Amino acid sequence: MRIAPHPDPLAETILSLPALQSPGSHGVTLSGWRERTRTGVVPALGPLLELAPAGPGEYLPEVFTHATGVTLEEGLDHTWSLPRRQWMADLRATDQLRPRAPRWIHALHHGDREWGSLVRQALSRYHAVAIAPYWAQLTAAAHSDRGSRAVTLADAGVDGLMSTLHPAIRWTSPVLHVPCASDADLRLPGSGVLLVPTFFWPRPLALVDNADPERPLVLRYPIALDLANCRALWAQPALTGPDGGLAALLGTTRARARVLRAVENPASTSELALRTGISDATASHHASVLRAARLVTTRREGSGVRHELTPLGRALLGHL
């Protein structure tokens, strides 16, 4: 059993489409994200709403949820390189579970280049509006969740880990029960299970690679977040202008990047100055920028202060 280090950009993009169309989905936890995303969605993205519709029991195209890439382009490349038999298996499931699906979805599964190009471009444009602005926050939350899961696995073993993933998942060693649209028994001859966090799908989602039985079963599980964490998760980046975001963080000399890396081990302002070779005043200024970007927290300690990385800061540090 393995735990993915991050969510999958393509799967999150596809799984977010039903949530975008369903105001009641996820309660109020997605309300801010849904409102901002809807203002940025253009009519040209309409086919995506048909590709992944809202509503209980609707079938989503699994060919778009098998990838576990680091970037959206990697996921799209993986999807379009899938064997034709896997696209056909997905089409058969679509015909069975969604008999009134638009005809263009059939053309897409049969390899129609025009529809393939249109869908790929639409997914890239939608991802840029709905997912990319929040990816650092999503990655940080997933990193934090992975750490807690690893601790549970170390303390309580596989039984303890599986019993805490989701109320709908039932683990009766050696059988894993996951709710699905139809009953089926799957045997995993040593291929294992890959746990992947998801933010937009409210239920567990078990996926088997039809083209490669040697690949592990992918079990996507929803990350449970309280309302306060959700509001922070979907908040717009604190610094967004030409002087904000990574530009403000890195600066022209990458001094702030060095300060961020120096905070990997908690430090006072003077310790940051010593580690990076800058003055106390400059270290304090950089720490303030990092704190405004929610990458560092600062707490009073005696007559001084101590700076520490936030989960978001740790996630970003891994990409610098």
N, C-alpha and C positions, 0 to 999 in steps of 0.2 A: 504494500500500500504506500502510495506517495501523495503528497499534498502539493499542488501547483503553487509556484511562487508568486503568481499574479493571475488576475482574470484574463480572459481572452478578448481582445478588442472586437473581432468580428462577431463572436457569439453575443457579446454584450450589446453590440449594435443591433443585431437581429432581435434579440430578446427584449430590447427596449421599445420596439415598435408597437406591440400590443399594449404596453403600459402607457405609451403616448396617447393612444386612441381611447383608453378606458379611464375616465376620471375617477372611478371608484377603486381602481387597482392600487394596492399598497396603502390605502387610506390616505392620510395627509403627508406621508413621508416623501412622496414624489411630487407634491403639488408645486413647489417652487421650480423644480427642474422641468416639469411638464409645461408650466406657463411660459418659461423662457424659451424652451425648445419649440413650442408651437409658433411663436412669433418669428422664428428663424427658418421654419420649414416652408419651402416654396412649392407651388403646384407641380413642378416637374418631378417631385419626389413621390407623387401619388401612387405609382406602381408598387412602391415599397409597402404602402399601407395595405395593398392587396396581397402582396407576397407574405406578409406576417400580420394577419388580421387580429383584432381583439375578439374577446368573447370566450366563455368557458368551453373547453373541448375542442377549440380550433387547432388544426394541425399546422405546425411551423416546419419549414423545409430544413430537415436535419443536415443536409449537405453544407449548410452555412454554420453549423454549430459543432463540427468535428475538429476544427483547427484549435491548436493551443499555441498560437504564435505570439511573438512579442509586439508586432505591429499589425495594423490593419492590412497593409499590403501583403505581408507574409500570409495572413489568413486567407485573403482573396486568392493569392497564387495557389495555396493549398487546395482551396475549394475547386478552382477551375482545372486543377490537375488531377482531380479524383477520377478513377476509372469510370467509364460510361455505365458499367453495370451498377455502380453505386448511385449514380443519378437516376437510373431506371428503377432501382429499389425504392428510392425516395419518391419517384413519381407514382409507383404502385401504391405506396402508403397514402399519398395525396389523393389518389382516385378513391381509395377506400374510406378515408377519414374526412375527406373534403370534396365530395363529388361535384360540387358546383364551383370549383376553383376556376378562375378565368383561363381561357384557352392559351393566353400568352405564357402562362406558367408551364403548360405542357411543352410549348415551343422552347422555352428556356432549358428544360430538362433534356430535350432532344438535341441540344447543342446549337440552337439558333444564335449565330454570331451577333446579330443586331440587338436582340434582346439581352444577350450576355453582356455586351458592351454598355447598354443602357443601364442595366441593373448594377453593374460594377461601378459606373460613374455615380449613380444615385446613392449607392451605399457610401462611397467616399465623401460625397457632399453632405449627406446626413450625419455621418460620423463626425465630421468637422464641427457641426453645430451642436449635436446632442451628447457626444461622448468625449471628444478630445479636450474641451475646456475643463473637464472634471477628472481627467485621467490621473493626474498626480494624486488627487484626493482618493480616488478609487484604489489606486495601487497602494497607497499608504494604509488604507483601511484593510485591504486584503493582507498586507504584510503583518499588520497587528493581529488579525484573525489567525493567520498561519502560525504565528508564534504561540498563541494560546492553545491552538489545536495540538501543536507539537508537545507542549507541556502536558496536556491531557493524555496524549498517547504515551508519554514517558511515565506518567503517574498511574494511569488506569488501564493502559493497554488498549488493544483494538476494540475490545468490548466497550470500554468507557468512551472512546472517541466516537464510535458509530452511534452510540445511544444518545449523544448530545448534538448530532449534526442537525436534525430537524424532527419535529414531532411525528411526521408522516413516515419517517424511516424507522424500520424495525429490524434489529439485529438479533437473530437467534443462531448463535454459532453452530455450524458454519454457513448459515443461510442469511442473505441480506434481502430484505423485503422493501421494495420501492414502488410507490403507486405509479401505474402506467395506464395507457388507454386500453390495453388488452392484456390478458393473462399470458405469461410465458415463463418458462424455466430456462435459465441460461447457466451454462457451466463454464467456468473460467479455468481452463487447464494451465494454471501457472502464469497467466497473462497479467493478473493483478488488477488493482483498482487505482485510478487517478482521481483524487478529489480536487474539484475546481470551484472556487467561489463565484457566485453571481449576485448582482445587485438588482436586476430588473425582473427576474422570474421568481414568482412567489412560492414555487413548489420545487421539490427535487426533480432532477431531470437526468435519467440514466441513458447513456448512448453507447451503442456497440458499433464498431467499425465494420460494416458489411463487407468491405473489400479486403480487409486484412484482419482475420480472426486472431492474429498474434498480438495485436495492439490491446492495451488494457481497456477495461470498461471505464468510461468517463462518467463520473457522477458529479453533476453540478448541483451545488447546494446553496440556498439563499443565505446570505450573511444577515444575521439578526442585529439590527441597530436601533437604539432608542431615538426618540424624536430629536433630542439635542444633537446627537451625533449626525443624524440625517441632515439637519439644517446646516451644520458645518460642512458636511460632505458635498452638498449641492450648492454651497455658496460660491459666488463668482470669485475668482482669484483676487486677493486683497490688493494687489498691485497690477494694473492692467495697461497703463499708458506707455508711452515711449520710454519713460523712466522706471516702469514697473516690471513685474514678472521677473524672468530670468535676466533681463537687461539690468534691472536694479540690483539683482542678487550678484551677478558676476562682475558688473562694471567693466571698465575698459582694461583693467589690469588683472582681473580675476582675483582681486584681493578678498572680496567677500566669499568667493568659492573656497579660498584657503581658510578663512575664518569658519565657514560652515564645516569644513573637514576637521578643523581643530576642535570643534564642539562635539565631535564623535565621542570623545571622553569629556564628561561634564567639567567645566572650568570656570574660574572667575574671570573678570575682565582683564586683570593683570596677567593671568596665566595665558589667556588668548593672545595678548600682546607679545608675550615671550615666545609662544609657539609659532607665531607668524612673523615676528620681527617688525612689528609696527608699534606705534605709541598707544598708551592706554586710551587716550581720547579717540583715536581712530578706531581702535578695537571696539569701544563703546558705541561709536556711530554705526559700524557694520553690524553689531549685534542688534541694534535697534531696527535696522532695515530687515534683518532676518526675522526678528520677532514680529514685525508688521506683516510679513509674508507668511506667518504661521509656521515657520520652519524651526524656530527656536523658542523655548520658554525661558523666562528669567524669574528666579525667586530670591527673596532676601535671605541671606545667611550671615548672621552676626552683623558686623559692620559693613560687609560687602554683599555681593550678589553672586549667584551661580547660574550659568547658562547650560541648558540641555537641549538636545535635539527632540523635536516632536516626531510622531510616526511619519508625517508628511515630509519632514526634513530628512529622515533616514531613507525614505523611498527615493527622494530626489538625489541624495548623496550617492545612491547606487548607480545613477545615470550620469554623473559628472566625471 
